[in-house]
Each structure stands twice: as C-alpha cells, then as structure tokens.
Amino acid sequence: MTTPTSKRQFFEEHMRYVAAQDIDTMVNQTYTDDAILYHNFPYFDGPPPYIHQGKEAIIKAQRTIFDPRNHGAIEAGAPFNFIEGDDFIFFQIPIKTPDRGNWVNTDFWAIRDNKLAYQFVFGYPVSSPSI
C-alpha cells in the first residue's frame, strides 16, 4: 500500500468535513482567509458562475450548497481523474441526490500555504431523478 501524498491527505481531510456536514470547520481549516470559491450551483440569484470571497462568504455559500433542502441527502462516489501538483488538485466526483438525480462535479483547487486559495467547482447532471 502506498502512502498518500500531502495533497491527497489534504483532499481527504477536506472531504471528511464535507461528509460530517461540518462546514464551518471545513472552511476554517482548509481555506485561506482570502480564498475565492467559483461554482455553478443553482441556489443563488443571477446567472453562474457564482463567486464568494473570504471565509465568511464561503461558509454561507457552502451551507446553502450542501443544504439537504436543496437536493436531499448527497451521496458522493469515489473521485476519478485525480491529478495533483505542487500547488493544485484537480478531480471529478460522481454525486447522487434523491431530488436532483446523478451529477458529476469537476473541481480545481489552487493551493497556497497548504490551504485552498481558489476553488472552481462545477456540477453537471448526468441523469434525472426517477419518478
């Protein structure tokens, strides 16, 4: 068994907070103070991309994005196309929700000082919920 890289360990830490729905700790532990989140999740006014800067704004946005009232309970699959470098992580991840069906999220994380400085995450539906 190989030892995970520091970037993979960072990813796993971030995802543990997501799984626990511990949004405040996730942002406070894994984002820089001036981080910027770009995304296309349709829970905000106006056309995407939606942009949130700073921990307080990102916490508020992530609470909305992960709110089960918007899509039901999220089931995340295993990440694929995982690529990492000295200052970035890129991956795609399948997402299943009871209300919005199956999606694939594509994420690019720019890392500075071992924290997320820029996060680009765009979700696209791959099927509709069954009726």
mmCIF file of the C-alpha atoms, coordinates in Angstrom:
data_MODEL
# 
_entry.id   MODEL 
# 
loop_
_atom_site.group_PDB 
_atom_site.id 
_atom_site.type_symbol 
_atom_site.label_atom_id 
_atom_site.label_alt_id 
_atom_site.label_comp_id 
_atom_site.label_asym_id 
_atom_site.label_entity_id 
_atom_site.label_seq_id 
_atom_site.pdbx_PDB_ins_code 
_atom_site.Cartn_x 
_atom_site.Cartn_y 
_atom_site.Cartn_z 
_atom_site.occupancy 
_atom_site.B_iso_or_equiv 
_atom_site.pdbx_formal_charge 
_atom_site.auth_seq_id 
_atom_site.auth_comp_id 
_atom_site.auth_asym_id 
_atom_site.auth_atom_id 
_atom_site.pdbx_PDB_model_num 
ATOM 1   C CA . MET A 1 1   ? 0.000   0.000  0.000   1.00 0.00 ? 1   MET A CA 1 
ATOM 2   C CA . THR A 1 2   ? 1.352   3.428  -0.917  1.00 0.00 ? 2   THR A CA 1 
ATOM 3   C CA . THR A 1 3   ? 1.394   6.380  1.451   1.00 0.00 ? 3   THR A CA 1 
ATOM 4   C CA . PRO A 1 4   ? -0.961  9.168  0.383   1.00 0.00 ? 4   PRO A CA 1 
ATOM 5   C CA . THR A 1 5   ? 0.690   12.371 -0.812  1.00 0.00 ? 5   THR A CA 1 
ATOM 6   C CA . SER A 1 6   ? 0.272   15.557 1.214   1.00 0.00 ? 6   SER A CA 1 
ATOM 7   C CA . LYS A 1 7   ? -2.217  16.840 -1.394  1.00 0.00 ? 7   LYS A CA 1 
ATOM 8   C CA . ARG A 1 8   ? -4.248  13.631 -1.175  1.00 0.00 ? 8   ARG A CA 1 
ATOM 9   C CA . GLN A 1 9   ? -4.204  13.875 2.631   1.00 0.00 ? 9   GLN A CA 1 
ATOM 10  C CA . PHE A 1 10  ? -5.422  17.467 2.338   1.00 0.00 ? 10  PHE A CA 1 
ATOM 11  C CA . PHE A 1 11  ? -8.217  16.337 -0.007  1.00 0.00 ? 11  PHE A CA 1 
ATOM 12  C CA . GLU A 1 12  ? -9.222  13.539 2.403   1.00 0.00 ? 12  GLU A CA 1 
ATOM 13  C CA . GLU A 1 13  ? -9.290  15.957 5.361   1.00 0.00 ? 13  GLU A CA 1 
ATOM 14  C CA . HIS A 1 14  ? -11.498 18.367 3.402   1.00 0.00 ? 14  HIS A CA 1 
ATOM 15  C CA . MET A 1 15  ? -13.854 15.567 2.360   1.00 0.00 ? 15  MET A CA 1 
ATOM 16  C CA . ARG A 1 16  ? -14.171 14.276 5.955   1.00 0.00 ? 16  ARG A CA 1 
ATOM 17  C CA . TYR A 1 17  ? -15.556 17.692 6.923   1.00 0.00 ? 17  TYR A CA 1 
ATOM 18  C CA . VAL A 1 18  ? -17.936 17.569 3.955   1.00 0.00 ? 18  VAL A CA 1 
ATOM 19  C CA . ALA A 1 19  ? -19.161 14.084 4.926   1.00 0.00 ? 19  ALA A CA 1 
ATOM 20  C CA . ALA A 1 20  ? -19.719 15.243 8.506   1.00 0.00 ? 20  ALA A CA 1 
ATOM 21  C CA . GLN A 1 21  ? -21.510 18.387 7.234   1.00 0.00 ? 21  GLN A CA 1 
ATOM 22  C CA . ASP A 1 22  ? -19.070 20.404 9.377   1.00 0.00 ? 22  ASP A CA 1 
ATOM 23  C CA . ILE A 1 23  ? -18.987 23.360 7.007   1.00 0.00 ? 23  ILE A CA 1 
ATOM 24  C CA . ASP A 1 24  ? -17.532 25.913 9.432   1.00 0.00 ? 24  ASP A CA 1 
ATOM 25  C CA . THR A 1 25  ? -14.563 23.716 10.368  1.00 0.00 ? 25  THR A CA 1 
ATOM 26  C CA . MET A 1 26  ? -14.047 22.682 6.731   1.00 0.00 ? 26  MET A CA 1 
ATOM 27  C CA . VAL A 1 27  ? -13.698 26.282 5.624   1.00 0.00 ? 27  VAL A CA 1 
ATOM 28  C CA . ASN A 1 28  ? -11.736 27.465 8.658   1.00 0.00 ? 28  ASN A CA 1 
ATOM 29  C CA . GLN A 1 29  ? -9.251  24.580 8.451   1.00 0.00 ? 29  GLN A CA 1 
ATOM 30  C CA . THR A 1 30  ? -8.841  24.118 4.692   1.00 0.00 ? 30  THR A CA 1 
ATOM 31  C CA . TYR A 1 31  ? -9.257  27.583 3.075   1.00 0.00 ? 31  TYR A CA 1 
ATOM 32  C CA . THR A 1 32  ? -7.010  30.654 3.129   1.00 0.00 ? 32  THR A CA 1 
ATOM 33  C CA . ASP A 1 33  ? -8.510  33.777 4.696   1.00 0.00 ? 33  ASP A CA 1 
ATOM 34  C CA . ASP A 1 34  ? -8.845  35.399 1.257   1.00 0.00 ? 34  ASP A CA 1 
ATOM 35  C CA . ALA A 1 35  ? -9.988  32.260 -0.606  1.00 0.00 ? 35  ALA A CA 1 
ATOM 36  C CA . ILE A 1 36  ? -12.346 32.542 -3.556  1.00 0.00 ? 36  ILE A CA 1 
ATOM 37  C CA . LEU A 1 37  ? -14.989 29.954 -4.471  1.00 0.00 ? 37  LEU A CA 1 
ATOM 38  C CA . TYR A 1 38  ? -16.344 29.851 -8.041  1.00 0.00 ? 38  TYR A CA 1 
ATOM 39  C CA . HIS A 1 39  ? -19.247 27.498 -8.847  1.00 0.00 ? 39  HIS A CA 1 
ATOM 40  C CA . ASN A 1 40  ? -22.413 26.979 -10.852 1.00 0.00 ? 40  ASN A CA 1 
ATOM 41  C CA . PHE A 1 41  ? -24.807 25.545 -8.233  1.00 0.00 ? 41  PHE A CA 1 
ATOM 42  C CA . PRO A 1 42  ? -28.272 26.973 -8.908  1.00 0.00 ? 42  PRO A CA 1 
ATOM 43  C CA . TYR A 1 43  ? -29.172 28.142 -5.393  1.00 0.00 ? 43  TYR A CA 1 
ATOM 44  C CA . PHE A 1 44  ? -28.127 31.763 -5.896  1.00 0.00 ? 44  PHE A CA 1 
ATOM 45  C CA . ASP A 1 45  ? -29.535 34.777 -7.720  1.00 0.00 ? 45  ASP A CA 1 
ATOM 46  C CA . GLY A 1 46  ? -28.447 35.593 -11.256 1.00 0.00 ? 46  GLY A CA 1 
ATOM 47  C CA . PRO A 1 47  ? -26.539 33.536 -13.793 1.00 0.00 ? 47  PRO A CA 1 
ATOM 48  C CA . PRO A 1 48  ? -23.447 31.495 -12.897 1.00 0.00 ? 48  PRO A CA 1 
ATOM 49  C CA . PRO A 1 49  ? -20.626 31.468 -12.227 1.00 0.00 ? 49  PRO A CA 1 
ATOM 50  C CA . TYR A 1 50  ? -21.256 32.453 -8.614  1.00 0.00 ? 50  TYR A CA 1 
ATOM 51  C CA . ILE A 1 51  ? -18.286 33.909 -6.765  1.00 0.00 ? 51  ILE A CA 1 
ATOM 52  C CA . HIS A 1 52  ? -17.768 34.053 -2.988  1.00 0.00 ? 52  HIS A CA 1 
ATOM 53  C CA . GLN A 1 53  ? -14.632 35.524 -1.407  1.00 0.00 ? 53  GLN A CA 1 
ATOM 54  C CA . GLY A 1 54  ? -13.379 35.156 2.149   1.00 0.00 ? 54  GLY A CA 1 
ATOM 55  C CA . LYS A 1 55  ? -14.148 32.540 4.760   1.00 0.00 ? 55  LYS A CA 1 
ATOM 56  C CA . GLU A 1 56  ? -17.398 34.103 5.991   1.00 0.00 ? 56  GLU A CA 1 
ATOM 57  C CA . ALA A 1 57  ? -18.877 34.319 2.479   1.00 0.00 ? 57  ALA A CA 1 
ATOM 58  C CA . ILE A 1 58  ? -17.678 30.808 1.605   1.00 0.00 ? 58  ILE A CA 1 
ATOM 59  C CA . ILE A 1 59  ? -19.183 29.349 4.788   1.00 0.00 ? 59  ILE A CA 1 
ATOM 60  C CA . LYS A 1 60  ? -22.520 30.966 3.959   1.00 0.00 ? 60  LYS A CA 1 
ATOM 61  C CA . ALA A 1 61  ? -22.370 29.702 0.338   1.00 0.00 ? 61  ALA A CA 1 
ATOM 62  C CA . GLN A 1 62  ? -21.319 26.176 1.325   1.00 0.00 ? 62  GLN A CA 1 
ATOM 63  C CA . ARG A 1 63  ? -24.151 25.958 3.875   1.00 0.00 ? 63  ARG A CA 1 
ATOM 64  C CA . THR A 1 64  ? -26.546 26.723 1.025   1.00 0.00 ? 64  THR A CA 1 
ATOM 65  C CA . ILE A 1 65  ? -24.855 24.370 -1.449  1.00 0.00 ? 65  ILE A CA 1 
ATOM 66  C CA . PHE A 1 66  ? -24.861 21.438 0.983   1.00 0.00 ? 66  PHE A CA 1 
ATOM 67  C CA . ASP A 1 67  ? -28.307 22.142 2.479   1.00 0.00 ? 67  ASP A CA 1 
ATOM 68  C CA . PRO A 1 68  ? -30.340 18.916 2.069   1.00 0.00 ? 68  PRO A CA 1 
ATOM 69  C CA . ARG A 1 69  ? -33.471 21.018 1.442   1.00 0.00 ? 69  ARG A CA 1 
ATOM 70  C CA . ASN A 1 70  ? -31.968 21.883 -1.952  1.00 0.00 ? 70  ASN A CA 1 
ATOM 71  C CA . HIS A 1 71  ? -31.418 18.324 -3.182  1.00 0.00 ? 71  HIS A CA 1 
ATOM 72  C CA . GLY A 1 72  ? -31.892 15.713 -0.447  1.00 0.00 ? 72  GLY A CA 1 
ATOM 73  C CA . ALA A 1 73  ? -29.066 13.716 1.074   1.00 0.00 ? 73  ALA A CA 1 
ATOM 74  C CA . ILE A 1 74  ? -25.912 13.760 -1.054  1.00 0.00 ? 74  ILE A CA 1 
ATOM 75  C CA . GLU A 1 75  ? -24.025 10.558 -1.790  1.00 0.00 ? 75  GLU A CA 1 
ATOM 76  C CA . ALA A 1 76  ? -20.548 11.171 -3.159  1.00 0.00 ? 76  ALA A CA 1 
ATOM 77  C CA . GLY A 1 77  ? -18.775 8.441  -5.079  1.00 0.00 ? 77  GLY A CA 1 
ATOM 78  C CA . ALA A 1 78  ? -15.061 7.892  -5.461  1.00 0.00 ? 78  ALA A CA 1 
ATOM 79  C CA . PRO A 1 79  ? -13.129 10.714 -7.123  1.00 0.00 ? 79  PRO A CA 1 
ATOM 80  C CA . PHE A 1 80  ? -11.689 9.998  -10.558 1.00 0.00 ? 80  PHE A CA 1 
ATOM 81  C CA . ASN A 1 81  ? -9.290  11.826 -12.869 1.00 0.00 ? 81  ASN A CA 1 
ATOM 82  C CA . PHE A 1 82  ? -7.470  12.867 -9.692  1.00 0.00 ? 82  PHE A CA 1 
ATOM 83  C CA . ILE A 1 83  ? -4.434  14.953 -10.641 1.00 0.00 ? 83  ILE A CA 1 
ATOM 84  C CA . GLU A 1 84  ? -2.214  16.875 -8.261  1.00 0.00 ? 84  GLU A CA 1 
ATOM 85  C CA . GLY A 1 85  ? 0.782   19.142 -8.499  1.00 0.00 ? 85  GLY A CA 1 
ATOM 86  C CA . ASP A 1 86  ? 2.807   21.305 -6.166  1.00 0.00 ? 86  ASP A CA 1 
ATOM 87  C CA . ASP A 1 87  ? 0.069   23.924 -5.954  1.00 0.00 ? 87  ASP A CA 1 
ATOM 88  C CA . PHE A 1 88  ? -3.143  22.336 -7.253  1.00 0.00 ? 88  PHE A CA 1 
ATOM 89  C CA . ILE A 1 89  ? -5.599  19.445 -7.104  1.00 0.00 ? 89  ILE A CA 1 
ATOM 90  C CA . PHE A 1 90  ? -7.982  18.528 -9.924  1.00 0.00 ? 90  PHE A CA 1 
ATOM 91  C CA . PHE A 1 91  ? -10.607 15.783 -9.773  1.00 0.00 ? 91  PHE A CA 1 
ATOM 92  C CA . GLN A 1 92  ? -14.082 14.770 -10.799 1.00 0.00 ? 92  GLN A CA 1 
ATOM 93  C CA . ILE A 1 93  ? -16.553 13.092 -8.483  1.00 0.00 ? 93  ILE A CA 1 
ATOM 94  C CA . PRO A 1 94  ? -19.955 11.466 -9.048  1.00 0.00 ? 94  PRO A CA 1 
ATOM 95  C CA . ILE A 1 95  ? -22.764 12.795 -6.873  1.00 0.00 ? 95  ILE A CA 1 
ATOM 96  C CA . LYS A 1 96  ? -26.144 11.151 -6.332  1.00 0.00 ? 96  LYS A CA 1 
ATOM 97  C CA . THR A 1 97  ? -29.104 13.010 -4.850  1.00 0.00 ? 97  THR A CA 1 
ATOM 98  C CA . PRO A 1 98  ? -32.693 11.839 -4.378  1.00 0.00 ? 98  PRO A CA 1 
ATOM 99  C CA . ASP A 1 99  ? -34.195 15.123 -5.618  1.00 0.00 ? 99  ASP A CA 1 
ATOM 100 C CA . ARG A 1 100 ? -31.848 16.150 -8.443  1.00 0.00 ? 100 ARG A CA 1 
ATOM 101 C CA . GLY A 1 101 ? -30.525 12.810 -9.702  1.00 0.00 ? 101 GLY A CA 1 
ATOM 102 C CA . ASN A 1 102 ? -26.967 11.968 -10.680 1.00 0.00 ? 102 ASN A CA 1 
ATOM 103 C CA . TRP A 1 103 ? -24.322 14.617 -11.243 1.00 0.00 ? 103 TRP A CA 1 
ATOM 104 C CA . VAL A 1 104 ? -20.614 14.847 -11.895 1.00 0.00 ? 104 VAL A CA 1 
ATOM 105 C CA . ASN A 1 105 ? -18.729 17.626 -10.154 1.00 0.00 ? 105 ASN A CA 1 
ATOM 106 C CA . THR A 1 106 ? -15.472 18.847 -11.662 1.00 0.00 ? 106 THR A CA 1 
ATOM 107 C CA . ASP A 1 107 ? -13.166 20.546 -9.150  1.00 0.00 ? 107 ASP A CA 1 
ATOM 108 C CA . PHE A 1 108 ? -9.941  22.507 -9.493  1.00 0.00 ? 108 PHE A CA 1 
ATOM 109 C CA . TRP A 1 109 ? -8.297  23.630 -6.260  1.00 0.00 ? 109 TRP A CA 1 
ATOM 110 C CA . ALA A 1 110 ? -5.396  26.092 -6.293  1.00 0.00 ? 110 ALA A CA 1 
ATOM 111 C CA . ILE A 1 111 ? -3.364  25.541 -3.130  1.00 0.00 ? 111 ILE A CA 1 
ATOM 112 C CA . ARG A 1 112 ? -1.347  28.205 -1.324  1.00 0.00 ? 112 ARG A CA 1 
ATOM 113 C CA . ASP A 1 113 ? 0.395   27.620 2.017   1.00 0.00 ? 113 ASP A CA 1 
ATOM 114 C CA . ASN A 1 114 ? -1.282  24.179 2.244   1.00 0.00 ? 114 ASN A CA 1 
ATOM 115 C CA . LYS A 1 115 ? -4.774  25.718 2.068   1.00 0.00 ? 115 LYS A CA 1 
ATOM 116 C CA . LEU A 1 116 ? -7.380  26.179 -0.624  1.00 0.00 ? 116 LEU A CA 1 
ATOM 117 C CA . ALA A 1 117 ? -6.859  29.625 -2.166  1.00 0.00 ? 117 ALA A CA 1 
ATOM 118 C CA . TYR A 1 118 ? -9.088  29.241 -5.238  1.00 0.00 ? 118 TYR A CA 1 
ATOM 119 C CA . GLN A 1 119 ? -11.748 26.585 -5.715  1.00 0.00 ? 119 GLN A CA 1 
ATOM 120 C CA . PHE A 1 120 ? -13.526 26.103 -9.012  1.00 0.00 ? 120 PHE A CA 1 
ATOM 121 C CA . VAL A 1 121 ? -16.322 23.530 -8.775  1.00 0.00 ? 121 VAL A CA 1 
ATOM 122 C CA . PHE A 1 122 ? -18.892 22.967 -11.488 1.00 0.00 ? 122 PHE A CA 1 
ATOM 123 C CA . GLY A 1 123 ? -21.620 20.342 -11.328 1.00 0.00 ? 123 GLY A CA 1 
ATOM 124 C CA . TYR A 1 124 ? -23.400 18.862 -14.316 1.00 0.00 ? 124 TYR A CA 1 
ATOM 125 C CA . PRO A 1 125 ? -26.385 16.498 -14.309 1.00 0.00 ? 125 PRO A CA 1 
ATOM 126 C CA . VAL A 1 126 ? -25.904 13.110 -15.904 1.00 0.00 ? 126 VAL A CA 1 
ATOM 127 C CA . SER A 1 127 ? -29.464 11.893 -15.253 1.00 0.00 ? 127 SER A CA 1 
ATOM 128 C CA . SER A 1 128 ? -32.749 12.995 -13.705 1.00 0.00 ? 128 SER A CA 1 
ATOM 129 C CA . PRO A 1 129 ? -34.289 11.571 -10.555 1.00 0.00 ? 129 PRO A CA 1 
ATOM 130 C CA . SER A 1 130 ? -36.516 8.567  -11.115 1.00 0.00 ? 130 SER A CA 1 
ATOM 131 C CA . ILE A 1 131 ? -40.230 9.082  -10.836 1.00 0.00 ? 131 ILE A CA 1 
# 
